[in-house]
Amino acid sequence: MSFSQAWDAGFRAVLIYIGVVFAWLGLVEQYFGSQSVSVVVMNVVAVALALAFFLRARSRAVAERARAEAEVRALMEEAV
């Protein structure tokens, strides 16, 4: 994963975290009896979703790099 890919995935993960927080506060928090419990659960859910997105983006980038390296290797063998 290159720096730019990591930066992009990290930024999108932060946006996912912020989006989950806003959605949670607007739609879900009212169903919790305790605001502190709601905040803890919200943070766990938001971090889990952001981390899952980042790890998925990382695995896609690693797979894409492996495919590109295999293609270059095949072209090099073909040229020899």
Steps between C-alpha positions, in 0.01 A plus 500: 500500500649830396497810715234666285276194518542483878431873532184470289376194688577663834316818405199302384510299824486827696204611289328169572562552873353851487202382296426220745518747791254739337264220398522347846428827678208575271341159469614253766593682821139564595450125552765480774407569860848624589683754290841378616424142392379632166824695448714196583304273264502770231878532518549124487273469195656800323858383562413146391344619173785741425763237577317238291492743206870578534598132523284414200659783299844377604427142394369622164815708447726207589308270265516758222875536546546121494302479174709778346825335607383166358413670172841666481670170586305326223594769250866476601497122456330541165766746383786262591 
